[in-house]
Amino acid sequence: MTVLRPVPQPAAYKVVEVSPVSDETLERALNERTGEGWSFESLHFVTRDGSHRPALAYLFFVRGEPPGEP
């Protein structure tokens, strides 16, 4: 029996900048992109000197096979 495996597709990445940063804006961006078929990869916050509140957030998404994945 021959097992057919899908041909891996090169990974495509998307970076989304979110500002202002709030639970609503992050949730909206996450839901929009995952609804388009993107998989969430990571979240990075940018803060200003003297402030603990993030000024910006960058959401990273991937679609396809990341390098090194089977």
N, C-alpha and C positions, 0 to 999 in steps of 0.2 A: 504494500500500500504506500502510495506517495502522499506525503503531507505537504500541502502548499502553504507557504508562509507569505504574508504580505511583504512587498518590497518596502524597506524603510524609506521614508521621505526625509529629506533634509529638514532640520529644525528651522522654524521661522519664529522670530521673537518680536514682541510688541512691548513698548514702554509707554506707560500712561502717567502723565503728571497730574496730580490732584492738588488743587488749591482753591479755596481754603480747605484745611484738613479738619474733617469732622466724621463722626460715625456715619452720617447720612451720605456725604460725598464719597467716602471710601466704599461704602456698601453699594452705591449706585454704579460706580466704576467697575467694581468686581462683578456685579450682576450683569452689566451690559456686555463686558468682554467675555465672560464665561458663557453667556447666552449666544455669542457669536462663534463659539467652538474653541476659544482659547483656554488653556489650562493655566491656573495661577501658579507662579513660580516663587516670587519673593516680594517683599515690601521694604522700602527704605525711606526713612524720615530725614528731613533736612531741618535743622534748628538754627536760629540766630543766636549770636553771642548774648548771654545774659537772659535767655528765655528758655524755659523747659518745654514750651508749647511748639510743636512742629510748624514751620512756615510752609513747607511743601512735603508731599509724599510722592514717591515714584513706585508704581506697581509694575512688576515684570511678569509677562505672560509668555507661554511657549505653545507652539503647535507643531506636530510632527515628532520625529525621533531626535532627542538631544544627543550630541556626540557621546559615544561610549555606551549607549543604551542598546540592549539586544533587540 
